[in-house]
Each structure stands twice: as structure tokens, then as C-alpha cells.
Amino acid sequence: MKNDRKTALALYKLSLKFYLAVVGLSMALSLTAEAGVRLEPIGTFKTGVFASGAAEIVSHDPASQRLFVINASSQAVDIIDIANPANPVSVGSFDITAYGEQANSVAVNNGVVVAVVEANPKQDPGRAVFFNAATGVYINDVVVGALPDMVTYTPDGTFVLVANEGEPSDDYTNDPEGSVSIIDLRDTTPAKLTQSAVKTAGFTQFNNRPLPYSIRVFGPGSTVAQDFEPEYISVYQRGNRWRAMVTLQENNAIAEIDVAQAQVRKIHGLGFKNHSKAKNALDASDKDNKINIRRWPVRGMYQPDSIASYTRHNRVFFVTANEGDARDYAGFSEEVRIKDLVLDPEMFPDAATLQLEENLGRLKSTIALGDWDNDGDHDYLFSYGARSFSIWNRHFRQTFDSASDIAHITSTILPDDFNSDDEENASFDNRSDDKGAEPEGVAIGEIDGRTYGFIGLERTGGILTYDITNPYRPFFVNYVNTRDFHVVAGPGTGGDMSPEGLAFISAADSPNGKPLLVVSFEVSGSTTIFEIKI
């Protein structure tokens, strides 16, 4: 079968060439940039810890040339010196056990590191903890919302924003409200910070408002405010005011926040992706033992994880990694395979064929959407994530979607390891019934007047680079994957597996004067520094 897949590579290159011609993308058939930039790994820090979250989110401090990396396995924030980026060295860690159960995210600004720490149980309020970046000394901490999952500064350092996911307990009897905590540093310093500087942007005002159909509110017994689960934040400036766009991943929505007012101004529904269109084809089965990217009568929920922003001609645009996520708890699970759904006979006259395992039967879907007329059968089929990245304008109208690029690119470069699992090698096609390669992390960087988007693929691994200078006509540049598929993956083996956090370092802020991309890999517990070659 391995030889069959290799033989199929030539055919896939031909099909890829045709696909690119159809959708109008600019991409070299060799899948290596003929112009633009490329990523070259120059240094890696290895924890030696496998599949325990030893390298999750990463942030860079240009003043001290240190990286701060979330290490869930040791309940700490690791400090890595990259004065020589080819030889990153551990110089200590922040122990967060005194402040809660586990750190989930970290950010640094003007020499001050902030880590957000969830409580035990995670439905209780968490904390934001401040440290000195150069000395590692604790500064202060404040209480934030339930399950703080992501933290960021405004670029001028005047505010810290925390996305409080507010996940329910496993039995779904305790579902705290999701929120965004806003820590106001305009009139104080982290050392003098008091709890009064922390404001909460919540969602209670939406509890009794009608919402668009694509915004999913479905937790049993939960209000809208409880159901919304903030995941990731991107800050931008509008006039002289800071605004934030916050992904509500499970809800397939984006919250727009006025930072200074600590107020949610609007909720943007993201709609659905039509996988019955040729440009949006996907591989839907892990049981057919082949690459089978084709059209299916399925609608993908975008459900972005990460979000980042940039400007073009003084207009802001947002890049989302459309990973997807389901609610799957002991007390309530929405997950179901399409073979186990009752399909409407008029909408799906070929239901028996569609529900075969080698077709759509294995694809994971939801019981929370699809029964349009409430008659007990499904009129529409949905899947998690869009297997793409998208670009949106300020009103969250889509200007670009990468369509099926990720599937075509990875299947051509990695025909033996297409849609692999993130922990196990020799897992060809394993994730086709889930969310494919799973685009999760996003970083944006400007180099020589052009803007590039870097997209991390959680399951298959690797980083995609796109030129996104024109948000209406981005084009693929290259793809690099530093995972080793030819060994048994484990502690110290398998290369870099499962990119989680990405941080762009400009040439001006870089220790070697070159633009860098730093990527933390959750499964392999490694942090790799890529030099961006022009």
C-alpha cells in the first residue's frame, strides 16, 4: 500500500496543478517558494517530555532576548535564553503552583511577563500573575474569570486582556459564564495593581436577544452568557481606541469588544463553509485507506481557534485558523458520526450510500444543528472546523478562505502521512474523519514591505507560509514540517510534533538581526526557532 501511495503522488501533483488553476492560486508545483520567504530551523530547545503539554504557548521579550513558554507538564512557565538563537538555553522557570492549577497562556510587554492560571476546579475564577522578565521575580497577581485560556497586551502596554473560556464541569452541572477580563494599567504599574483595575466584559446582555443561526448556543440549561466560550484575542486600534476581536470557538462566532469600556459591542456569526463545492473538497473518512479529497454535502463550521490582525491601506483585517471544536462531556456530548444520524429522505435520497464508512459515515458531526424543521431527522450535515484559514474584514465579511489548499498541499508533500495523528507516526488518514490537519496557530509578520501569515497545523504538523499582503488575493509560499515520520515517536524522538503557539520576531527585535518565527510544539515538548530567509 505504501508503494501505491507513492505511485499516486505523481497523479496528485497533476490534480493539484489542475486544482490551483481552477481556484486561481499562485503556487509552484514543487511546493517550494520560487519567490518570497522560506523557514529554516536554526535552533531547538527540547524538554524531553512527550505528549504532556511541555511546550504550548510562547512569547518573546526583545529586551532580555528570552522566550517564555507554557509548560503544563511541570506547572510552570519555562524561560529560554535565545541570545544565540542557534543554541537556545534554559535559564529557569516561573513556578505557578502557588497561584492555581495550571498556566494556560503567557504574554510579555516592556519587561513584564503575565501568565494566566486556571483554578482547581477550573470553573472557579483564575488568576493573572505578573513577573519580571529579566529577573524572574514575582511582581503581583489579580483575580480574573473562570478558566483563563489566553492573555495578551495591547501593543502600548496599557491594557492586559484575558479570554476566560468558562468551560462547564464534566457532568455539565456547573457552567460558569465566559468573559474577557480587562486589566487597566493606564494609571498604575503591575507592582501597584489592585483588583479594582480589573473589569469584566461579559455577555449577559445577549441572553434574551435573537442571534443568527450560525451562532451556536446549545449547552443544556445554559444561558447565552454561560454558553459563550472565549478562546483567543486579537487587539487592534480604531481611531484612538483599542478594540479586540475574540474567538468564540465552540459557538462559531467572534465577539467585538471596546477595551477601555470593557464592553462587548457585537457578536459576529461566521456562517458555514459549503463542502459540496469543488474548491472546498475534503477527505471525510479514515476507513478508506486512501487520499480521497472530494465534494460532500456537508457544511463546515469555521470555529476558529487563533486570530491575528494586520492592516492594509489603513484598514484592519483578521486571520483565523479554522480548527473546529466539539463539546464532548460526560453530562452532554454533541458529537455523533454521520452514519448514526437519521437523514431526511428528501434531502438525502442517497442516504444509505452516503452513510457508508468509506464515504461520510465516519465523519464526526453534531446533534446540535441540522434538523431545520424539527421533525427528528437531519436536513443538513455539519462538520467541525473548515480545514482552512480565512481572512476577514472589520465587519467579519470574508475576503479570503484557503479552501482545500491544506489538504492538497499536505497530501502532495506527505502522501504516506496525510491527515496523521499528532502523537503517533504510521497513522496515515487517521484524522480525516475529524478535522483533518487542524489549522490551529496563527502568526503574522511584515518583511521587506510584504505581509506573511504563518499557519500551524496541529495534527499533521508543520507550518504553512502565505503572502497575505493583499487580503483579497493571498498566495501560498511554502510549507515546512520538522516532524520525523520515520521513527517511533516518543520522548526525544519524532522531531517537532503538534505546533501550538507561534510568535513572529521582527529583524529589529531579533537577537541575530534576522526575522524569526518561534514555534512551541505541544506533543514533542520542543520549541524551535526558524530563521525566515528572504
Secondary structure as UniProt FT lines:
FT   HELIX           2..23
FT   TURN            29..30
FT   STRAND          38..46
FT   STRAND          58..61
FT   TURN            62..65
FT   STRAND          66..71
FT   HELIX           72..74
FT   STRAND          76..81
FT   TURN            85..86
FT   STRAND          89..95
FT   TURN            97..99
FT   STRAND          102..109
FT   TURN            110..111
FT   STRAND          112..118
FT   TURN            122..123
FT   STRAND          125..132
FT   TURN            133..135
FT   STRAND          138..146
FT   STRAND          148..153
FT   TURN            155..156
FT   STRAND          159..164
FT   TURN            170..171
FT   STRAND          179..184
FT   TURN            186..187
FT   HELIX           190..192
FT   HELIX           195..197
FT   STRAND          198..201
FT   HELIX           204..206
FT   TURN            207..208
FT   TURN            213..214
FT   TURN            220..221
FT   HELIX           224..227
FT   STRAND          230..238
FT   TURN            239..240
FT   STRAND          241..248
FT   TURN            249..252
FT   STRAND          253..258
FT   TURN            259..262
FT   STRAND          263..269
FT   STRAND          272..274
FT   TURN            275..276
FT   HELIX           278..280
FT   STRAND          299..301
FT   STRAND          307..312
FT   TURN            313..314
FT   STRAND          315..321
FT   STRAND          335..337
FT   HELIX           338..340
FT   TURN            345..347
FT   TURN            349..350
FT   HELIX           351..354
FT   HELIX           357..361
FT   STRAND          364..366
FT   TURN            372..373
FT   STRAND          382..384
FT   STRAND          389..393
FT   TURN            394..395
FT   STRAND          398..401
FT   TURN            403..404
FT   HELIX           405..413
FT   TURN            415..416
FT   TURN            418..419
FT   TURN            428..437
FT   STRAND          439..447
FT   TURN            448..449
FT   STRAND          450..457
FT   TURN            458..460
FT   STRAND          463..467
FT   TURN            471..472
FT   STRAND          475..480
FT   TURN            485..486
FT   TURN            491..492
FT   STRAND          499..505
FT   HELIX           507..509
FT   TURN            511..512
FT   STRAND          516..521
FT   TURN            522..525
FT   STRAND          526..533
//
